[in-house]
Amino acid sequence: MRAYRPLALAAAGGLLLTACGGGDSVDTGGGGGGGGDNVLVAAVSAQPDQFDPHVTSAYPSFQVLENVYDTLVVPNAEDLTMEASLAESWETSEDGLTWTFALREGVTFHDGSEFDSADVVYSYNRIIDEELANSYRFANVTAVEADGPQSVVIRVSQPTPNLLSLIGAFKGMAILPEGAAEDLDLTTEANGTGPFQLESSDASSTVLTAYEDYWGGAPAIDGVEYRYITEPAAALTALENGEVQWTDNVPPQQVESLGENEDVELASTPSVDYWYMSMNYAREPFGNPQVRRAIATAIDREEVTEAARFEAARANQTAIPEDSFFYSDYAPFDADEDAARQLMEESGVTTPLTMGLMVTDEFPESVTAAQVIASQLEAIGITVEVEVLDFATWLDRQDQGDFDAFMLSWLGNIDPADFYEAQHITDGSSNYQGYSNPEVDRLLTEASTETDQDARKQLYDQAAKLIVDDVSYLYLYNPDVVQAWVPGLEGYRIRADRAINFEEVELP
């Protein structure tokens, strides 16, 4: 996941999401948004698990943190190329081993303290030294050094063509003030340089207030209130009734009809996300490659995609969506019950057998997809016990390796390394399934330093083929980003990386 993208996140990185908080009901506090005349009320599906950007991998946390923290560079909303943020400019040495970043002046944290190079050095070294969620992003980094108060030097052991996306793809790489982890409880508090400050958070909502001294200019709205509404139908009803002004929790079966709804402004765009299922190599018989291939052959991805997302997704066996330069059209598994039974026979594993499949009710499409998969695998003698968990429990069991199989998504992927490296390299930070293939390790490691785009794509294509053949992840589909808001709301842009930015929003 980042989670999820980890993200992440859906393995955020990235894939990945979080613990359930508000249920399905909406207390509007009197209607009209309830948060004040100039406060945006946003309906989201789940509660943040915590607010430490360097630790969480939960997408609902990043829905909030995107508006609280900044990174050195940030993806452009249009094409996801990296552009300036806390770093105004940067240059790379001729040998590609030294990156020098010129920092923006006049930036302050929410507590009024000034931003400088010491904050960058502290933030990056905290991630590296404590081996936090995104430490793998610094695999090639040998040093992070201040070169005066407004300059930071990052030294790498070998050319790292995707360094900008590694440090700027999402707010898991946020810059904190020096000593923040000692001064604050970062699980519940925040001190960023972003357009909004964290005001409060509980089981029903998270509230942000505008930071008037934001370096990019004070937001047009006074704040944002995130309300947790698990059921998409309830979120849509709240939007139509004017109880909320924005939501990304839109019922996929209603996307087409909502285009003609005058009470809702709907937008969608192809995403860089993917949904997948993965099996625990340490739990027999799922360590048996023929069993995994049998399951991959029995599953009809088109049927799963249609059930989970209707027309708002495309089946894909290799994670990277087809509009990307790095897309591979490799698709070796055709849904075939007879072929799947043959693979089970060749595995030496007798059926019937039972497989637990962890999903979370905070993302209803995972429950729907799991039910379809259960019916498909029943035909080859596998009984799937769908385990519907709250997301906090889901995350804990994934971390403990307490599962037969699980399903989730990775969100916000930008570089091909985001799709494959942490999830499939031996002992990768998100390799919860326990996959290890030395050739995949070699290919992913070589690709991470290859500066020629065509050569880099060939390496990732080879790695993807092995990952798919081994069924490290059983990839399912790439969903669209679908969001809706009230007519007259201005300044919001839907993004392929699912980053939620409210700094330029103006309410009707």
LINRASUL-V461872 format. One record per pair of residues at least 4 apart in sequence whose ideal C-beta (glycine too) atoms are under 6 Angstrom apart, sorted by the first residue. I is the first residue (numbers start at 1). J is the second residue. Records with the same first field share a line. If there is no record, write none. Layout:
I=J  J
This chain:
1=6  7  8  9  10  11  15  16  17  408  410
2=6  7  8  9  10  11  12  13  14  15  16  57  410  411  412
3=7  8  9  10  11  15  16  17  57  408
4=8  9  10  11  12  15  16  17  59  408  409  410  411
5=9  10  11  12  13  14  15  16  410  411  412
6=11  12  13  14  15  16  57  430
7=11  12  13  14  15  16  57  59  411  412
8=12  13  14  15  16  57  410
9=14  15  16  17  57  59  410  411
10=15  16  17  408  409  410  411
11=15  16  57  410  430
12=16  57  59  411  412
13=418
14=170  412
15=409  410  411
16=57  59  410  411
17=58  59  391
18=46  47  48  49  58  60  391
19=47  49  390  391  392
20=46  362  390
21=47  203  228
22=204  228
24=230  231  234
26=229  238  243
28=34  243
29=34
30=34
33=41
35=39  41  225
38=221  222
39=222  223  225
40=221  224  245  502  505
41=225  244  245
42=226  246
43=227  229  235  238  244  247  249
44=63  226
45=230  249  362
46=60  228  362
47=228
48=60  61  64
49=56  58  61
50=56  187
51=190
52=56  186  187
53=65  69  171  172  174
54=127  132
55=132  133
56=61
57=133
59=411
61=65
62=66  171
63=500
64=206
65=69  171
66=171  499  500
67=194  196  502
68=190  192  194  196  198
69=171  174  192  194
70=85  86  193  194
71=85  168  173  174
72=86  87  101  167
73=82  85  87  164  168
74=85  168
75=80  497
76=81  83
77=493  495
80=414  497
82=164  168
84=88
86=104  175
87=101  103
88=102  104
89=102
90=101
91=100
92=96  99
93=97  98
96=159
97=156
98=155
99=154
100=153
101=152
102=151
103=150
107=115  193  215
108=112  114  213
109=113  177  191  193
110=191  197  211
111=191
113=177
115=119  193
116=149
117=146  149  152
118=146  178
119=175  177  178
120=152  175
121=125  144  146
122=178
123=175  176
124=144
125=129
126=130
127=132  134  135
128=135  138
131=135
134=172
136=422  429
137=166
140=156  157  158  160
141=156
142=155  157
143=155
144=154
145=153
147=151  153
156=160
158=449
159=449  451
161=451
162=166  415  417
164=168
165=169  414  415
167=173
169=414
170=412
176=180
177=191
179=183
180=184  191
181=186
184=189
185=189
190=198
195=211  214  219  503
196=208  210  211
197=209  211
199=207  208  209
200=207
201=206
205=225  226  227
206=226
207=225
208=223  224
209=223
210=218  219  222  223
212=218
214=218
219=503
220=506
221=505
224=502
229=234  235
230=362
232=249  250  251
233=251
235=247  249
236=251
238=243  244
239=244  247  484
240=263
245=485  486  489
246=485
247=484
248=483
250=482  484
252=309  310  312
253=310
254=258
255=312  482
258=264  266
259=266
264=484
265=485  487
266=484
267=483  494
268=480  482
269=481  494  496
270=323  480
271=479  480  481  496
272=413  496  497
273=409  411  479
274=319  410  478
275=409  476  477
276=473  475  476
277=407  474
278=433  473
279=286  292  405
280=286  403  404  433
281=287  433  434
282=434
283=404
285=291  349
288=347
290=343  346  347
291=347  349
292=471
293=343  471
294=340  343  344
296=333  471  474
297=333  336  339  340
298=340  376  377  380
299=373  376
300=335  376
301=305  315  476
302=315
304=369  372  476
305=309  313  315  477
307=368  372
308=365  368  369
309=313  479
312=480  482
313=477  479
314=478
315=477
316=475  477  478
317=331  468  475
318=328  330  464  468
319=419  475
320=324  326  327  419
321=478
322=327
326=416  457  460
328=461  464
330=465
337=379
340=380
341=380
344=380
351=381
352=381
353=382
354=383
355=382  384  404  405
356=385  387  404
357=370  384  386  405
358=387  394  403  406
359=366  367  370  388  407
360=389  391  394
361=388
362=391
366=407
367=388
370=386  407
374=384  386
377=382  384
389=393  394
397=402  403
398=432
411=498
412=497  498
413=418  419
414=418
416=460
417=421  448
420=424
421=425  444
422=428  429  430
423=430  431
424=435  440  467  472
425=441  444
426=436  441
431=435
435=472
437=466
440=463  466
443=459  462  463
444=463
446=459
447=456  459  460
450=455  456
466=470
467=472
481=494  498
483=494
485=489
488=508
489=508
490=506
491=504  505  506
492=505
495=499
